[in-house]
Amino acid sequence: MKVLVAIAVLQEVDAGRLALADKVVLTAGDRIEAGKLVWQPTGTSYTVDELLERMLGDSDNTAANMLIRRIGLDRLNASARAAMGSAGFGGLTDFATIRRDVYAGIHADARRLSNDALVRIAAAPLGPGRVDAVRRALRKQPAELDAKTIGEAYDRYYRTNRNAATLEAYGAMLEKLVRGELLSPAGTERLFRHMKIGIYTNYRLQSGLPRSVTFIHKTGTQYLRACHAGVISPEGGGARAVVVAACTAGLDEQSEAGKVLKRVGQAISETVLAVPR
């Protein structure tokens, strides 16, 4: 999702409707975990370029919310549909809305939770403690809850297809990006930098790839879902590019998902890249 936000923002820059030096002021409605900006005082301002770096480099959700607010959800969704198509795409929201939509599976009143309440709830472990934190924030009794587990709440949310796309559609967007079809050359180069080109993270897919290859990429994580997508050798208009988009489902992110994605990277190295064992 955050790459799509960055593309929409940089398209606004390319069109002259926004400048990287423009300031965006933090509001209470922007705050959401995770990242550092959630703890900064309301009224603090950041440039668009700073927010892009925090959103992609640090995966800061508050920074993402600020950029989404600046360009608007209509513009973001129009950009995303142009890049990926509409098949299986339920539309993008901000990150606070994602939390409210998930918790609404526990009780519909969660859609009225403030951002500060969402941040407090997020401090509870993702399991029975999170469900109980939502219940207490809403002042409900256990018998009033629609979902008894956080897994059930996320299952309901996943079925909406909001903030989701097929791997094929996401891969097609990355292909358009490296071919220069989405951004100006300057915008493309800037996004490559924000997507860690030239930086070896030894994480998920990249831990299975040779250190010698360049790789632009972004990870994504939700409950029992872990994704990693990017492009190997994206330079030169994608003449030698390899687009990779992979997700796991039903696996613990800390102990299992990373190992599976590493094996995917290794398989790509041995087959597509023909790197000997």
C-alpha positions, 0 to 999 in steps of 0.5 A: 500500500505504501508504494502506491501512496508514494506513487500518487504523491510523486505523480502530484509532484510531477504534475506541479500540484505539490512540491517535495519541500511543501510542509504537512502539519501533524494533526490528531487525526493522523496519529496511528501506530507504528512508527515514531511520528505518532509520539510527536506533538500535534502541529509539528510539520514535515516536508513531503520528502521527509514523510516519504522517507519515513513512510517507506524507510521506517514504515511509519503509518502516521507519515503515510496518513499525513501524505494520504490526507494531503493528496486525498483518498480520491486521488490515491485510489484513482492512481492505484486503479490506473496502475493496477486495474480494478480486478479484486481491488477493494479500494485504499483507505488510511491506516486508522480506517484499517484499524477501525474496520478490523475492530468493527468485526469485534463490535460495530461501535469500533468505527467511532474510536478516536485515533488516540484510542486506537493507539492505546489499543495497539499496545495490547498483544495481538491476541485475546489481549487485543480483543479485550482492549477493544472491548474495554475501550468500547465499554462492552460486555464479552457477550456483546462482541460479534467476534471472540478472537482477533483472528475472526475479526481479521478474517472478516476484514480480509474478505472485504478486499479493502487495501488489498490487490492480487499479486499479479496486479501488484507485480504489473504496477511494479513493472510499469514503475520500472519501465517509467510509465508511472513517474518522471525519470526524477520521480522514478529515481527518487522512489527507487532510493526510498525503496532501498536500492543499493541497500542489503537488508538480509530480510525476507526475499532479499536474504535469499538473493545475492548481495550483488544484485540491486533490488527495490522493494517493500515489505508488508505485514498484517495478522498472519500475513507477510508480503514482500514485493520488489524488482531485481535489477530495476535500472535501465527502464527495466530491460533486465528486471525481474519482478517478484511479489510473494506473500505468506498466509497463516504463518507466524511472521517472526518464526515462519514467514521470513524463512519461507520468503527467504526460500523463495528468494533462494529459488529465484537466485538458483533458477531465474538468476542462475546463481550456483549453490 
